[in-house]
Amino acid sequence: MNIGVNSTNDIYIDSGDLPMVTGIEETRQLVGQVLRSSLGDWFLDLEIGLPYYQTIFQKATSIADIEGIFIDRIAGVPGILNISKFDIDYEPSTRLLNIVFTAKTTDGILNFNLLGV
């Protein structure tokens, strides 16, 4: 069980209480936190996050390598059993990355979209 966050990833108060998330919504929230974190950002654990600046945003990194990084990190999220569909779309002109995947979790099927990384 985790404290819920809203669509802008901010903790919010609902009727005077912090809402808690469980099940597939908790898994969705955990995946989103992993995908939005950069490696080395959190001073208490520099290993948390994705290597956006170290690897992903480098010119020499192939889409296949980037896809592998994302799949490995998503698969490591608690509750994810396997990833059945994964699509990554990179738009060079805007330098935005869109990630869409479907995963089997301990609580059901998770359909996830992350647009504009």
C-alpha positions in Angstrom: 0.0 0.0 0.0 1.3 3.4 -1.0 0.2 7.0 -0.7 -1.7 7.9 -3.8 -0.6 10.7 -6.2 -2.6 12.6 -8.7 -2.0 13.0 -12.5 0.8 15.5 -11.9 2.5 13.1 -9.4 1.7 15.2 -6.4 0.4 13.9 -3.1 -3.1 15.1 -2.5 -5.6 15.2 0.3 -9.1 13.7 -0.1 -11.6 14.7 2.5 -8.9 15.4 5.0 -7.1 12.1 4.4 -4.2 10.9 2.4 -5.6 8.4 -0.1 -3.9 5.0 -0.3 -3.5 2.9 -3.4 -3.2 -0.8 -3.7 -3.4 -3.5 -6.3 -3.0 -2.6 -9.9 -3.2 1.1 -9.3 -0.3 0.8 -6.9 1.7 -1.0 -9.6 0.8 1.7 -12.1 2.0 4.3 -9.8 5.2 2.5 -9.1 5.9 2.0 -12.8 5.3 5.7 -13.4 7.7 6.7 -10.6 10.4 4.5 -12.0 10.0 5.8 -15.5 10.0 9.4 -14.4 13.1 9.1 -12.2 16.6 9.9 -13.4 19.5 7.8 -12.2 21.3 9.6 -9.4 18.5 12.1 -8.6 17.8 10.8 -5.1 20.7 11.4 -2.8 19.7 8.6 -0.5 20.0 6.0 -3.3 21.9 7.0 -6.4 21.0 3.7 -8.1 17.3 4.5 -8.4 16.0 5.8 -11.7 16.7 5.4 -15.4 20.0 6.4 -17.0 18.4 9.2 -19.1 21.5 11.5 -19.3 24.1 8.7 -19.0 22.7 6.5 -21.8 19.2 7.1 -23.1 19.7 10.6 -24.4 23.1 9.9 -26.0 23.2 9.9 -29.8 25.1 6.6 -30.0 22.4 4.7 -28.1 20.2 2.6 -30.3 16.4 2.3 -29.9 16.9 -1.4 -29.2 19.3 -0.6 -26.3 16.8 2.0 -25.0 14.0 -0.5 -25.2 16.0 -3.0 -23.3 16.7 -0.5 -20.5 13.0 0.3 -20.1 11.9 -3.3 -20.2 14.5 -4.3 -17.6 13.4 -1.5 -15.2 9.7 -2.1 -15.7 10.2 -5.9 -15.2 11.9 -5.1 -11.9 8.9 -3.2 -10.4 7.2 -5.2 -7.6 4.0 -6.8 -8.9 5.1 -7.0 -12.6 5.1 -10.7 -13.7 5.8 -10.2 -17.4 5.5 -7.7 -20.2 3.4 -9.0 -23.1 3.5 -5.9 -25.4 6.0 -3.1 -25.5 6.2 -0.2 -27.9 8.6 2.7 -27.9 8.3 5.7 -30.2 10.9 8.3 -30.5 10.3 11.6 -32.3 13.7 13.1 -33.2 12.4 16.6 -34.1 10.9 17.1 -30.6 13.2 14.6 -28.9 10.2 13.1 -27.1 9.9 9.4 -26.2 6.5 7.7 -25.9 6.2 4.4 -24.2 3.2 2.1 -24.3 3.1 -1.4 -22.8 0.9 -4.1 -21.5 2.1 -6.2 -18.5 0.6 -9.0 -16.5 0.7 -8.2 -12.8 -0.1 -10.0 -9.6 -3.4 -8.1 -9.7 -4.4 -8.3 -13.4 -3.5 -6.7 -16.7 -1.8 -3.3 -16.7 -2.1 -1.1 -19.8 0.4 1.8 -19.4 1.1 4.9 -21.5 3.9 7.4 -20.8 3.9 10.1 -23.3 6.6 12.8 -23.7 9.5 11.6 -21.7 
